[in-house]
Amino acid sequence: IAQNTTLSLNGNHQLTDVDFGASTGRLVAAGGSINTAGAIDFGGELAIQFATVTANDSIDTASYTQTNGSLGGTGDVSIAGTATLSGGTMTGVATTSANGATVINGGFSLSNGRTLALNGDTEWNAGSPSINNTATLINSAGSTFTTTVNNTIFGNGTFQNNGTFVKNNGTGTTNINPVFNNAGQVNVDTGTLALNGGGTQTGNFAIAQNTTLSLNGNHQLTDV
């Protein structure tokens, strides 16, 4: 798939040991059901729109977008560059590693044991994502997760902050409903940050003047 070209998959597809070679274009899971067997190494953008993608082995891609549909299966997914998460679901006991800059700008969700490891900087600038049913979002050490919206992360999963979490822009409230564990740094620069699902707090908190950190649920504060 050459640069600036697109392969769009609709209907039901089985991809077994597919070699995308030096592809740098766009692979779109537009609709239907797509199952993979054997590792996939793709040098362009993988875009999930309305398809159900089941990865039964690893997927490595240069960039990633998801606007709807679902990504599941037991295969881990590694994104070398940018990721844009606008909607849809990542589900199943596997790990998606976003190693570049990530933007969350919609109702994207994690569920059923999925782990999303944010290994680069992340900006949450629109929408209300969710972390459900033993799923975990990890803001990795050395990474910064910045929210610029007064919205809510829904769900009963876990947000694990090992890096820096920043709430800024606006005087309203940002709600984190899943368990929020802070082993890194949390900066409340504006408005209110409400941690509503409890958690274990072993890291640092910086609460600026005229801002609020609201702790709800059961929290363990150790050497904070």
Backbone torsions as a table, in degrees:
resi	resn	phi	psi	omega
1	ILE	NA	108.3	-174.5
2	ALA	-71.2	160.8	176.0
3	GLN	-56.3	140.4	179.6
4	ASN	69.2	18.0	172.9
5	THR	-122.0	165.7	-174.4
6	THR	-135.2	135.8	166.1
7	LEU	-109.0	116.7	-177.0
8	SER	-108.9	123.6	-178.4
9	LEU	-104.7	122.0	174.7
10	ASN	-125.0	156.4	-177.3
11	GLY	82.3	-160.6	-175.7
12	ASN	-101.7	123.9	-178.0
13	HIS	-129.4	139.7	171.0
14	GLN	-112.8	115.5	179.1
15	LEU	-103.8	111.0	-176.9
16	THR	-120.4	115.5	178.4
17	ASP	51.5	42.9	-180.0
18	VAL	-77.7	132.3	178.8
19	ASP	-104.8	111.7	178.4
20	PHE	-89.6	1.2	174.4
21	GLY	53.1	-130.2	-176.5
22	ALA	-95.3	28.8	-178.1
23	SER	-59.2	135.2	177.0
24	THR	-130.6	11.7	179.8
25	GLY	-87.5	-147.0	-173.2
26	ARG	-121.7	124.7	175.7
27	LEU	-106.5	113.9	-173.6
28	VAL	-109.7	121.0	170.8
29	ALA	-88.1	87.4	-167.6
30	ALA	-81.6	-34.8	-178.9
31	GLY	-172.0	170.7	179.8
32	GLY	83.4	-153.6	-176.7
33	SER	-125.5	127.9	-178.7
34	ILE	-124.8	121.4	178.2
35	ASN	-115.2	138.2	179.0
36	THR	-116.0	144.7	173.0
37	ALA	-137.3	127.7	-172.3
38	GLY	91.7	148.9	-176.3
39	ALA	-66.4	143.7	176.8
40	ILE	-118.7	128.8	176.8
41	ASP	-121.6	111.9	-172.8
42	PHE	-124.1	127.7	-173.9
43	GLY	-92.1	7.7	179.0
44	GLY	-118.1	-146.7	-178.7
45	GLU	-101.5	125.7	170.3
46	LEU	-94.5	121.5	-177.0
47	ALA	-122.1	120.0	175.5
48	ILE	-100.9	121.4	179.5
49	GLN	-105.7	-82.4	-177.7
50	PHE	-117.7	7.3	-177.1
51	ALA	-83.5	159.1	168.6
52	THR	-101.9	110.7	-177.0
53	VAL	-105.7	123.6	177.8
54	THR	-114.4	110.8	-178.1
55	ALA	-96.1	113.1	-179.8
56	ASN	-97.8	2.8	173.3
57	ASP	-150.6	179.7	-172.8
58	SER	-70.0	150.7	172.0
59	ILE	-126.8	125.5	172.1
60	ASP	-114.3	127.0	-179.0
61	THR	-137.2	152.3	-178.2
62	ALA	-73.1	-37.3	177.3
63	SER	-149.7	168.8	-170.8
64	TYR	-151.9	136.5	169.2
65	THR	-133.2	145.7	174.8
66	GLN	-140.0	121.6	179.9
67	THR	-110.1	-20.9	179.9
68	ASN	-167.1	-163.5	176.9
69	GLY	69.6	-165.6	-178.5
70	SER	-144.3	149.2	172.7
71	LEU	-119.8	118.9	-178.8
72	GLY	-138.5	-164.4	-178.4
73	GLY	98.3	-179.8	-175.8
74	THR	-99.4	-1.5	-179.7
75	GLY	-83.5	133.1	176.8
76	ASP	-73.2	150.2	-179.1
77	VAL	-121.4	130.7	178.7
78	SER	-120.1	126.0	-179.2
79	ILE	-112.1	114.6	-174.4
80	ALA	-74.2	-37.3	-174.7
81	GLY	-114.2	-134.8	-172.3
82	THR	-75.0	150.0	174.5
83	ALA	-133.4	135.2	175.9
84	THR	-123.7	120.0	-175.2
85	LEU	-115.4	103.9	-175.0
86	SER	-108.9	-18.1	-178.1
87	GLY	179.9	-174.2	-179.7
88	GLY	80.4	-171.6	-172.0
89	THR	-135.2	141.5	162.1
90	MET	-109.0	127.7	-172.4
91	THR	-140.9	159.7	177.0
92	GLY	96.5	158.8	-173.8
93	VAL	-81.2	85.4	176.6
94	ALA	-157.3	171.6	-177.6
95	THR	-119.2	131.6	169.0
96	THR	-104.5	121.8	-179.9
97	SER	-107.1	112.3	176.9
98	ALA	-96.4	105.3	-169.2
99	ASN	-95.9	-5.7	175.7
100	GLY	-114.7	-158.3	179.2
101	ALA	-73.5	137.7	-179.1
102	THR	-122.4	139.8	173.1
103	VAL	-119.2	127.7	172.5
104	ILE	-109.3	116.9	-174.3
105	ASN	-139.2	34.1	179.1
106	GLY	-170.5	-165.7	-176.3
107	GLY	-87.4	47.8	178.0
108	PHE	-67.2	145.4	-178.4
109	SER	-136.7	150.4	170.8
110	LEU	-113.0	142.1	-179.9
111	SER	-153.9	162.4	168.7
112	ASN	54.3	51.3	172.3
113	GLY	86.7	2.0	-179.9
114	ARG	-69.5	141.9	173.2
115	THR	-115.0	129.3	172.6
116	LEU	-113.8	112.0	-180.0
117	ALA	-99.3	113.7	179.4
118	LEU	-92.6	99.3	-174.4
119	ASN	-96.7	-1.4	172.0
120	GLY	-122.7	-174.6	-179.9
121	ASP	-74.8	144.7	-176.9
122	THR	-126.8	138.9	172.0
123	GLU	-120.2	121.5	172.8
124	TRP	-99.6	107.4	-171.6
125	ASN	-123.5	3.2	177.2
126	ALA	-168.4	158.3	174.2
127	GLY	79.1	176.0	179.4
128	SER	-129.8	92.6	179.5
129	PRO	-72.2	173.1	179.2
130	SER	-142.7	150.0	178.2
131	ILE	-127.4	110.0	-168.6
132	ASN	-124.6	154.3	162.4
133	ASN	51.5	64.4	176.9
134	THR	67.4	10.1	173.3
135	ALA	-74.4	155.6	-177.6
136	THR	-136.6	132.6	169.3
137	LEU	-107.1	125.9	-178.8
138	ILE	-113.7	119.3	167.1
139	ASN	-90.5	105.9	-167.8
140	SER	-72.4	158.6	176.4
141	ALA	-56.4	134.3	-178.7
142	GLY	89.4	-6.5	-179.7
143	SER	-105.4	153.8	178.2
144	THR	-118.4	126.6	175.8
145	PHE	-107.7	115.6	-176.7
146	THR	-114.7	127.8	172.2
147	THR	-107.4	130.6	179.3
148	THR	-117.0	17.1	-178.8
149	VAL	-127.6	152.5	176.4
150	ASN	-98.4	63.2	-178.0
151	ASN	-117.8	-167.2	-174.3
152	THR	-127.2	137.0	162.9
153	ILE	-93.0	117.1	-177.0
154	PHE	-91.5	170.5	170.2
155	GLY	112.9	176.2	-176.8
156	ASN	-120.7	19.7	177.4
157	GLY	-86.7	-145.6	-174.7
158	THR	-134.1	133.6	169.0
159	PHE	-107.2	112.5	-178.2
160	GLN	-104.3	110.3	-179.3
161	ASN	-99.2	106.8	174.9
162	ASN	-104.8	-8.1	179.5
163	GLY	-109.1	-130.4	179.0
164	THR	-118.8	126.4	176.1
165	PHE	-109.1	126.3	-176.4
166	VAL	-123.9	127.1	170.3
167	LYS	-107.8	116.7	177.2
168	ASN	-146.5	170.5	179.4
169	ASN	73.8	102.1	175.9
170	GLY	106.3	150.3	-177.6
171	THR	-99.0	2.8	-178.4
172	GLY	-82.4	-162.5	-174.0
173	THR	-111.6	132.5	169.0
174	THR	-103.8	121.5	-177.8
175	ASN	-102.8	131.6	172.2
176	ILE	-114.7	104.0	-175.9
177	ASN	-84.2	-31.4	175.2
178	PRO	-66.2	168.8	170.7
179	VAL	-56.9	133.1	179.4
180	PHE	-120.8	111.9	177.3
181	ASN	-104.2	124.9	179.2
182	ASN	-111.5	110.7	171.9
183	ALA	-111.4	7.8	-178.9
184	GLY	-121.9	-118.0	-175.9
185	GLN	-132.9	132.7	173.0
186	VAL	-119.5	125.3	178.0
187	ASN	-115.6	117.2	173.5
188	VAL	-99.5	99.5	-174.8
189	ASP	-91.7	-27.7	179.6
190	THR	-145.9	154.7	171.1
191	GLY	61.8	-145.1	-176.3
192	THR	-124.9	133.6	170.2
193	LEU	-109.6	118.1	-178.4
194	ALA	-109.2	115.5	176.5
195	LEU	-97.9	100.8	-166.3
196	ASN	-97.0	-9.8	-174.0
197	GLY	-106.9	13.2	-176.8
198	GLY	75.1	-174.2	178.2
199	GLY	154.0	177.2	178.3
200	THR	-109.2	120.8	-173.3
201	GLN	-114.6	107.3	179.3
202	THR	-120.6	-2.8	-177.3
203	GLY	-98.6	-156.7	-175.7
204	ASN	-106.6	148.9	175.0
205	PHE	-127.4	132.5	174.2
206	ALA	-120.7	111.2	-175.1
207	ILE	-111.1	108.4	-174.6
208	ALA	-69.9	162.1	177.4
209	GLN	-57.4	139.9	178.7
210	ASN	66.1	22.3	173.1
211	THR	-122.0	169.0	-174.8
212	THR	-136.7	136.1	166.4
213	LEU	-108.9	118.4	-177.4
214	SER	-109.8	119.4	-180.0
215	LEU	-103.2	119.9	177.7
216	ASN	-125.8	153.9	-173.9
217	GLY	83.5	-164.0	-176.1
218	ASN	-98.3	119.1	-178.9
219	HIS	-122.1	138.8	171.7
220	GLN	-107.8	115.5	179.7
221	LEU	-105.1	116.2	-177.5
222	THR	-125.5	115.9	178.2
223	ASP	53.7	39.9	-179.1
224	VAL	-79.3	NA	NA
